């Protein structure tokens, strides 16, 4: 199977939407842009962060799994969903800065978090810029370092001209202008976390990777695991990028809840 085809299939897996009614929702004006979020349940704050070109709605199937123990925050990260479109070149650090400002706006001192792909990369940046904020975090298909330059087939396939091949984009993002901004900015997706930076990350981290995730370099996964002060590595056999989805969802929920509840 071609990597570009696999990339399309992996994202399509992430587009199931369940009907949920948030207890709170708002577009907060943060760092000169509107950032949309929804809140469900009661308890400690738990942020669920989506992948690139997805939106907070991709996490709706998981809300009922967490909202009895946690106050669940679903956020449309910068450029996505009901948040404002990208106005500048994509920077994972800048997206994390917007999320950090949103969390300060919400007056939260401590959070737990799960981030898929892009959302996971954002979490590594957030942990660096606000070291005391995150108590524990789970990253799925992400280790904080990734560049589109290593995947030219992804970049060639994922263009505005080919948007008809990605039907979830209109559902999640609404307008051609926002979709074009997302797809155009994919060429700028590059983020790096050094060994020295990894060694300063304070929260305990569960790194969740499917062993069939063609976007993940296992040598890079090992580097990150080696340098994180407190981390666990969970590699799922015969599983691709969305390692928390499909047949593995139940196991993901059980293991993630046990990990997040550790004191």
Secondary structure, DSSP 8 states (H G I E B T S, - for coil): --HHHHHHHHHHHTT-------SEEEEEEETTEEEEEEEESSSEEEEEE--TT--GGGGHHHHHHHTTTEEEEEE--TTSTTS----S---HHHHHHHHHHHHHHTT-S-EEEEEETHHHHHHHHHHHHSTTTEEEEEEES--S-EEGGG-HHHHHHSSGGGGGG-THHHHHH-SHHHHHHHHHHGGG-EE---HHHHTT--SEEEEEEETT-TT--HHHHHHHHHH-SSEEEEEETT--S-TTSGGGHHHHHHHHHHHHT--
